[in-house]
């Protein structure tokens, strides 16, 4: 089961990497167009700021998923590194459990509720004229990635005994 999860994690990290690259490229083009339209054409396009906000939100959620999936996220390893290996494993397992719970309840369930509520209220972004629910859908999607990565990390760090 661990090898299957490891393969899935590897593919999901590659997918997220591609999404980060695409999103970053679009963000650079959007901001560049906003600056050029303001200074060369005399007035900024009305949609560039709003699109930059959407793209930055997606970029942060996707990139944080990549960092967590590659185990390159910000951590406080100094004190944990001074403990014995059994305690280190327990602390890392506790951290993964916290991420797993956060992923399920805040990102996935909370994100789905946010998407449903904004969809039902027909909230629309003024400049882009798209529903906010579509933008907010990136929250439960990123929660899915965090959930898969935390489950895989449970098995990798021997939090669950493999028989």
Backbone torsions as a table, in degrees:
resi	resn	phi	psi	omega
1	UNK	NA	-34.9	-179.1
2	UNK	-63.4	-40.2	-179.6
3	UNK	-67.4	-35.4	176.9
4	UNK	-64.6	-45.4	178.2
5	UNK	-64.6	-37.2	179.2
6	UNK	-65.2	-40.6	177.3
7	UNK	-66.0	-43.0	178.5
8	UNK	-61.7	-45.4	179.1
9	UNK	-59.7	-44.0	-179.7
10	UNK	-60.6	-44.1	179.6
11	UNK	-67.3	-39.7	179.5
12	UNK	-67.5	-37.4	176.9
13	UNK	-64.3	-40.3	177.1
14	UNK	-62.9	-42.6	177.9
15	UNK	-61.8	-47.4	179.2
16	UNK	-63.0	-39.2	176.2
17	UNK	-58.2	-44.4	178.6
18	UNK	-63.1	-42.5	178.7
19	UNK	-64.1	-38.3	178.0
20	UNK	-64.1	-44.2	-179.6
21	UNK	-63.7	-46.0	179.6
22	UNK	-63.3	-46.6	-178.9
23	UNK	-63.0	-42.4	179.1
24	UNK	-64.3	-42.1	177.3
25	UNK	-60.9	-44.6	178.2
26	UNK	-64.6	-38.5	178.9
27	UNK	-63.9	-43.1	178.2
28	UNK	-62.4	-45.3	179.3
29	UNK	-63.4	-40.5	-179.7
30	UNK	-63.9	-48.2	-179.4
31	UNK	-65.9	-40.0	177.5
32	UNK	-60.5	-44.7	178.3
33	UNK	-64.0	-39.2	178.0
34	UNK	-60.8	-43.6	179.7
35	UNK	-68.2	-46.9	-179.4
36	UNK	-62.8	-42.6	-179.0
37	UNK	-67.1	-32.1	179.4
38	UNK	-70.7	-45.2	-172.5
39	UNK	-93.3	-29.0	-178.8
40	UNK	-95.7	-33.4	-177.7
41	UNK	-101.5	-4.4	175.1
42	UNK	87.3	-4.7	178.4
43	UNK	-162.6	133.4	-176.9
44	UNK	-73.6	142.0	174.2
45	UNK	-61.0	139.7	-172.7
46	UNK	-70.1	-22.3	-172.8
47	UNK	-94.7	-10.3	-171.9
48	UNK	-67.7	-38.9	179.4
49	UNK	-65.3	-44.7	-178.5
50	UNK	-66.1	-40.9	177.6
51	UNK	-64.9	-37.9	177.9
52	UNK	-62.4	-38.8	177.3
53	UNK	-63.4	-44.0	179.8
54	UNK	-63.9	-47.6	-178.4
55	UNK	-64.8	-38.4	179.0
56	UNK	-66.2	-38.9	176.6
57	UNK	-60.9	-47.9	178.4
58	UNK	-62.1	-42.8	-178.9
59	UNK	-60.3	-45.6	-178.8
60	UNK	-63.9	-45.7	-178.1
61	UNK	-67.9	-41.4	178.9
62	UNK	-68.9	-44.2	-178.1
63	UNK	-67.0	-35.5	177.0
64	UNK	-67.9	-32.6	174.2
65	UNK	-64.7	-41.1	177.1
66	UNK	-62.3	-46.3	-178.7
67	UNK	-61.6	-43.1	179.6
68	UNK	-68.7	-40.2	179.6
69	UNK	-64.0	-33.3	178.8
70	UNK	-91.3	2.1	-177.5
71	UNK	58.7	38.9	179.2
72	UNK	-115.0	16.4	-179.8
73	UNK	-76.0	165.9	-179.7
74	UNK	-66.0	130.1	179.0
75	UNK	-143.3	160.7	177.4
76	UNK	-106.3	82.3	-173.4
77	UNK	-89.4	-10.2	-173.6
78	UNK	-58.6	-54.0	-177.4
79	UNK	-72.4	-37.7	179.5
80	UNK	-63.6	-37.5	179.5
81	UNK	-64.7	-20.7	179.7
82	UNK	-86.2	-6.4	-178.1
83	UNK	-92.9	166.4	178.5
84	UNK	-70.5	161.4	-172.0
85	UNK	-62.5	-34.7	179.6
86	UNK	-65.8	-41.0	177.8
87	UNK	-69.4	-37.8	177.4
88	UNK	-59.2	-44.1	179.4
89	UNK	-63.2	-43.1	179.9
90	UNK	-62.3	-42.3	180.0
91	UNK	-67.1	-41.6	178.1
92	UNK	-65.4	-37.2	176.8
93	UNK	-65.7	-40.8	177.1
94	UNK	-62.2	-43.4	177.1
95	UNK	-60.4	-42.5	177.8
96	UNK	-65.5	-36.8	177.7
97	UNK	-64.0	-41.3	178.3
98	UNK	-63.3	-43.5	177.8
99	UNK	-63.7	-40.9	179.4
100	UNK	-61.3	-47.5	179.7
101	UNK	-64.1	-44.0	178.0
102	UNK	-61.0	-42.2	-179.7
103	UNK	-61.2	-45.7	-177.4
104	UNK	-68.1	-54.5	-170.0
105	UNK	-82.5	-38.0	-176.7
106	UNK	-90.7	-56.0	-174.2
107	UNK	-74.2	-48.6	-175.1
108	UNK	-80.4	-61.8	-176.8
109	UNK	-67.0	-48.9	178.3
110	UNK	-62.8	-40.0	178.6
111	UNK	-65.0	-41.5	177.5
112	UNK	-63.8	-42.9	177.5
113	UNK	-61.5	-41.0	177.8
114	UNK	-62.4	-44.6	179.2
115	UNK	-61.9	-46.4	-179.2
116	UNK	-62.5	-46.7	-178.4
117	UNK	-62.9	-44.4	-179.5
118	UNK	-71.0	-29.9	176.5
119	UNK	-68.7	-44.1	-179.9
120	UNK	-65.9	-33.6	179.7
121	UNK	-83.0	-4.1	178.0
122	UNK	56.3	40.6	177.8
123	UNK	-71.7	129.8	-175.8
124	UNK	-122.0	140.2	173.6
125	UNK	-75.3	128.5	-170.0
126	UNK	-62.2	-49.7	-174.4
127	UNK	-77.3	-40.6	-176.4
128	UNK	-84.8	-20.5	-178.6
129	UNK	57.8	41.5	172.0
130	UNK	-122.5	154.0	-179.3
131	UNK	-69.8	140.1	178.5
132	UNK	-63.3	-25.4	-179.9
133	UNK	-58.7	-36.5	179.2
134	UNK	-67.1	-38.3	178.3
135	UNK	-68.5	-44.2	-178.4
136	UNK	-69.2	-15.9	-179.4
137	UNK	-64.3	-17.3	177.9
138	UNK	-67.7	-22.0	-179.1
139	UNK	-67.8	-55.3	177.6
140	UNK	-67.1	-28.2	177.0
141	UNK	-64.4	-46.4	177.8
142	UNK	-66.2	-32.7	176.2
143	UNK	-61.3	-36.7	176.7
144	UNK	-61.6	-43.9	178.8
145	UNK	-62.8	-46.1	178.2
146	UNK	-60.9	-39.0	179.5
147	UNK	-62.7	-48.8	179.5
148	UNK	-61.3	-44.0	-178.7
149	UNK	-65.8	-37.4	-179.8
150	UNK	-72.4	-34.9	176.1
151	UNK	-64.5	-45.5	179.3
152	UNK	-62.3	-39.1	-179.4
153	UNK	-66.3	-31.7	175.4
154	UNK	-58.6	-46.2	-179.2
155	UNK	-71.8	-38.1	-178.9
156	UNK	-65.1	-39.9	-176.6
157	UNK	-90.6	12.5	176.2
158	UNK	61.2	34.5	174.9
159	UNK	-74.8	-28.6	177.4
160	UNK	-114.2	129.2	-178.6
161	UNK	-74.1	125.5	176.2
162	UNK	-93.0	118.2	179.2
163	UNK	-95.1	NA	NA
